[in-house]
């Protein structure tokens, strides 16, 4: 099982969207600064997740949420919950 996740930086208004098959390990990597794209904005908390059957589905969903209509939908949905 793979998960698409959204992280929110505790130190500012930075969000990270990714996918993984081990969310706990991946969050730890982000918080330790092992992910170049998110290193400058450490510490993080998970604010959204979705489960997918396989890596391919998770990758497609991640790309959708990072672009265009998918990103607009994600932002609006998280804003309604005061998470964005």
N, C-alpha and C positions, 0 to 999 in steps of 0.2 A: 504494500500500500504506500502510495506517495502522497505528500501534502504540498499544497500551494499555501504560502504563508505571507503575511504582511507584518513587518516589524516597525515599531515606532521608537525613535530615539528618545531617551529620557532627558537628554541634554539640549534638545532643540526640535525644530520642526522638520525632521528628516524621516522619510519612510523608505523601507526597502521591501521589495517584492521578490520572492524566490520560490524554489521547490526543493524538496528533499524526501528521503525515505526514513530519516531519523531527525525529527524536529528538535529534540532535546540537545543532541550533539551539535546540530547546526547552529542553534541559538548560542551555545557555549562558544563555538568558533567565532561568531560575530562579536560576542562580548569580550573575547580575548584579543580581538584585533587581527584575527587570521584571515579575514575576508577583505581584500583590498578595497572593494567598492563601498564598504560600510565602516571601515576602520576609523575614519576621522570623526564619526558621530557616536561612538560607544557611550553608553550602555543602552540596551534595547529590551523591549518587552514585546511579546506576541500579541497583536490586536485582532488578527483574523486568520482563520485556516479553512481549507477545503480539502477533502480526501478524494483521491483519484485512484483508479485501478492499476495504472501503470505509469511509467516515467513519461512516455510519449504524451498521454493525456494531460499530465501535470505540466509539462513544458508548454504545450499549446495554450493551456489556461493561463499560465504565467505570462506568456507573451501577449495574450489578449488583455489581461489586466494592466499591463504596462503601457498600452497604446490606445489611442482613440476612444471609442465608445466604451470599451471595457474599463479604461481608467476613469472616465467620467462616472460610470456606474459605481465603481468601487469607492471613489471619493465621496459621492453623494450618500451612499449607503453608510459609510463610516462616519460622515459628518452628522447624520441623523442620530447616531449613537454616541456622539461627542467623542469619537476616537481619532478623528483626523485633525 
